[in-house]
Amino acid sequence: MAEQPLVIDSNAPRPEPRTSSVETLRQEILERLTYSVGKDPAVARPHDWLTATILTVRDRIMDQWMESSRDTWRTGKKRVYYLSLEFLIGRLMRDAMSNIGIMEQVQSALKSLDVDLSSLITLEPDAALGNGGLGRLAACFMESMATLKIPAYGYGIRYVHGLFRQEMSEGWQVELPEEWLAHGNPWEFERRESSYEIGFGGHVEPITEPDGTVRQEWRPSDHVLAVAFDTPVVGWRGARVNTLRLWSAQPIDPILLDKFNSGDHIGALEESAKAESITRVLYPADGTPAGQELRLRQEFFFSSASLQDIVRRHLQQYGDLGSLPDKVAVQLNDTHPAISVAELMRILMDMHGMKFSSAWDICRGVFGYTNHTLLPEALETWPVALLERLLPRHMQIIYAINAEVLADARNRAGFNDGQIASISLIDENAGRRVRMGQLAFVGSHSINGVSALHTELMKKTVFKDLHTLYPNRINNKTNGITPRRWLLECNPGLTRLITDRIGPDFQDDVTLLKALDAHAGDPNFQQQFAAVKRANKAVLAELIRERMGVVVSPDALFDVQIKRIHEYKRQLLNIIEAVALYDDIRAHPERNWVPRVKVFAGKAAPGYWNAKLIIKLINDVSKVINNDPSVRGLLKVVFLPNYNVSLAETIIPAADLSEQISTAGMEASGTGNMKFGLNGALTVGTLDGANIEMRDNVGPENIFIFGLTAEQVAERRARSEVPRSAIDNSPRLKEALESISSGLFSPDDRNRYRDLVGGLYDHDWFFVARDFDAYAAKQREIDKLWNNPDKWYSMAIRNTANMGWSSSDRTIRQYAEDIWSVPVTGGE
Ligand code: 26W
């Protein structure tokens, strides 16, 4: 099936590049409004102006987009493909304008048309195509790869609804569909020419070739079409523009006309609905077999489309697949795309006639796998029976890979039966299931953890035996964040202040923030830093008033925990401490209490009862505390609904204290911790994930570390320590727990929290009770420091100064060098 190599004519004509003077921009926005949106400026609505502005900004990215792509064809540079079920990219307009440096011109152009840029910015919907840190990391990586001029594609799914929109109903989370595409999406380009057929089901047929060899051919029973939608991703100062290619599922036959004409109008459209259901929502509930099957369909759908696309592009350029590992690096973002290993093997063997061993070498040359969690429930496994039915050929290939690996383990490494069972791709314990982590591991040349601690734990726990078998594969790549979005764009006040102090070079090399260390003791700079923070807090206070009807003072300490709601992240520890503080404030009104605002935000997985109950508890507690006059406004608790990237961009610059309090050993890395530190919040946290590296970088004297270490947690787990004594020995904890379980905060249902609190007495899986005293003591230390603003802000400045290491540019350089073997030509 040799493709004709495609010759790119570098001299093909192109239009004059767009310029960006205020006058040109004004003219083009008007033209776009009139000729593309089709609206008379006299009657245009805000959304029309938004679309016209986005189209105008987008045009300024096109030249570089095409140039970037031509360059890769011309030079034969290796391409990186980042496969991820989530891309939490958020809003794109401000990011694009800022990265290509036209924000001020656009603002003036719009102003001359009587349109306010900042209100247009907030009108843009958040592309909520992700759930948590893993998805945001993918978005930060895309931006850094463009900044560092690495030719890269992100591949994912164009969910019609993304993650659910969270609303509160009497304090309970309610999930509603996210309608981010309601007004169309001016950023994307539909590429009908890049569509692929994706098969499911059917059977495998052995075909005997003329030379006597036997080739397996998969005959799927049904197909859907994967259609590409491309979004440009522009790097800092327009260094390079890469592509985020998201797949949309469409039916091969949109309508069965015979059926329709025979009167079965709904039945005629069933195929269509079934195909489209694949890319409707992110993380469909997988509590039912049907839900599980849909998840697997999603994973195979986007893996197969991406690999077909990658192979086609490679053949067009190079004509032969032997060079794949030299020209292609595919990074698997967790196990969600792990089926890609079997799919690439199928493409190479069944479609291109390669032998197993050559295909297997290519496969491991191409793939790298990043692990993001050690939680057993998040390590994906699929029932063998499901795979056999849905992807029969892939199941055969998985067996063949397994045989290869197990033979290697027995013959070369002399593994015993226990070790064999632990590395096998098939888990024989709980019904036969395919372990996707193991598949991703053996199919990759590199497996990385996302913080130093997490990487060490991977070697000791889930991948212990695979690490013994392949000792050079596991490596660490601590996560990072893009300083463009998470400082320059979300915190213009701080950016200006820093620029005035140390000059603008840090905008190109964020490690230069280090120069701020020398100013940390300067009272004048401390005051300016405090003033910027206060202004950001005033903005957040206004948002809290608007959305929640709660009045908070920007002079209070803003204490923030925003992230997915999960028991291991311990929002429960935080809210119990708030209750204890509430008791203390009332018991000792004479003391000099520090005014605090506790801000929470985050979504709970729809099927995760305890997480939803914790949201309800936070809301119940806030209702009581916020309305109790004896608190005298010294403590406020707010839960802001519908946490997303945009909300984070408003909250993080306004935070004084960042809560990173997971049970040690359970948070793979965390990236919120870095965003807060960069914006001058102090961290209260456990020795978990990247908190440890943060402490090493900002210095132990500039961070509040408390609690049991991962080793201590593991040791206590191993001896099944009974946690009750931690409660019995802590009168404050006991009192807080009793008030919660007795129904003080839930008079309408006094038993609501009985089991939640009971769990802390019985097993306390997440060490809430055992870390409580250390946490509460830290909080009082923090109060003391707050009363010493010079000291507080000198520490805050030192945090900002020493967060340069957290840039995703640093992380991507490490991936480029150690995993992908691609040169980095961009950046400072
Ligand atoms: C199997 C379903 C599933 C899907 C997604 C389970 C769990 C997830 C998480 C949302 C994955 C996730 O976001 N993990 C986070 O990844 C970040 C980036 O590496 C880390 O910083 C966080 O510690 C980790 O929780």
Boltz pocket constraint, residues with backbone or C-beta under 6 A from the ligand:
constraints:
  - pocket:
      binder: B
      contacts: [[A, 131], [A, 132], [A, 133], [A, 134], [A, 135], [A, 137], [A, 371], [A, 372], [A, 373], [A, 377], [A, 378], [A, 379], [A, 380], [A, 450], [A, 479], [A, 666], [A, 667], [A, 668], [A, 669], [A, 670], [A, 671], [A, 689]]
      max_distance: 6.0
